[in-house]
Amino acid sequence: MLNLRLSACLATALAAAATTACTDNNHEADLTLHVQNDSDFSIVEIHVTQVGNPTWGPNLLTSALAPGDSLVLGINCGTYDALLVDEAGVDCELHDLDLCLNDADWIIRNNTCTVFAVARAAREAANQTTGAPVTPSTRRAPAT
């Protein structure tokens, strides 16, 4: 199991992108968020920003979060938008995630990002028709 501890540094990085910050650089984030990938897709990027922020936060992953893997993040209590990117570069935006439960669990399932399965099916159909792989496009700014 992939287990990454990101605490005060993550909170500081999120502060730069999301306006939520630790009250003091010597304090850790006020929430432990356990992220579990129970989907069929490897997640290669997770970005988090406060709702309404026009830019995404930094990528919180240092390596892919494969199906069955999990990690632990330190994050300040709040409501966030998130951007997940799968191994094919397909974006999945999630909005208004309430991440204010101590020791919360965020389980990513196939129905969390149905766009991943739709994009995979489209690539497979195109590949069967033309024999050539389809390259997905990606977007790095939240929809406004």
N, C-alpha and C positions, 0 to 999 in steps of 0.2 A: 504494500500500500504506500502510495506516495504521500508523505506527510511533511508539509512545509509550515513552519512557524513564522508568520509575519505579524508583528505587533506594532510597536510605536513607529517604526520606519514605514510600515504600510499606512498607518493612520496619517503620517506626515505626507506621504505621497498622495493619498486620497485628498488631503486638505488642499494640496496644490491644484487638484483638478475639480474638487467638489465642494469647496468652501466649508466643509465640516472638519474641525481640527481637534486635536487633543487640547485640553485646557493648559497643559504644561508639557513641555518636551520630555519630562522625566516620568510621565504617566503613560501606561499602556492604553490601548483602545479599550472601550468599555464593553465589548462584545466579542465572544469567541464564536466564529461562524464555521461550522463543519460543512464542507461542500463535498457531496458524493455524486459521482457520475454513474448513474444507473441506466444511461442511454446506450444505444448501439454505436455511438459516434465518439471519436476522440475529440476532446475540446483542446484547442491549441492556444486560445486567448480568452481571458475573462477580463473585461473592463467594467468598472463601476463608477457611477457619478450620481450626484444628488439629482432628484427629479427637477427638470427644467434647465439644467446646466447645458449649454450648447456644445460642450466637448466631453469626450470620454476620459475617464481616468486612465492611468497607465495599465499595461497588461500585468495582471497579478500572477501569472504563471511563468515559471522558469523552464518548465518542460510540459509536454502534453499531458493532459488528464485523461487517461485511457478509460474505456468502459470498465467499471468496477473499482477504479481508483478513487481516492478521496484526499482532501487536504484541509488544513485548518488555517483560517484567516483571522486576524485581529482587525476589527472594524468598529467605528463609532456607531452608536445607535442612530438610526435614521431611516428615511424612505429613499430608496435608490432606483435608478434605472441601470440595467446591465446589458452588456453586449457580449455574447458568446460567439466564438468563431470555431467552426469545426475543421477537421483535417483537410477538407477540400476548399477551405476559404469562404464558406458560406456563413453569412451573418445571421444571428438571431437576437433581436432586441426584446428585452423584457422590461416592462414599465411598472413603476409604483410597487417595488418589492419592499415590504416592511421588514427591515432587519433590526428589530428591536427586542429580541428575546435573548436573554443570557444563555449562552451555550446552545445557540440555535442550530438547526440542521437545514441545509438547503440541498434537496435531492433533485438532481437534473435527470429527468426521464425522457423517453422518446416523445411524449406529448407535451413536454416543456417547450421544445423547439421543433414543431412539426415541419418547419421550413427545411430542416436538415434532411428529413426523409423525402420531402417533395423534390428537393434539389437532387438528391441521389437518384430517385426514380427517373427524373428528367435526363440526367446524365446517362443512366443505363439505357433508357429508351433511345436517346440520340446515338449512343454507341452501337446499339443493335441495328439501327437504321443506316448509319453512315460508316460504322466501323471506326470512328475517330472519337476520342474522349472530348468532353465538353469542359471548358475551363470556366469556373464560376467567377463572378465579379464580386468585389467586396466594397463595403462602405464603412468609413471610420468616424462619422459624426452622427449623433442621435437625430432621429427625425424630429422636425419641429412642427 
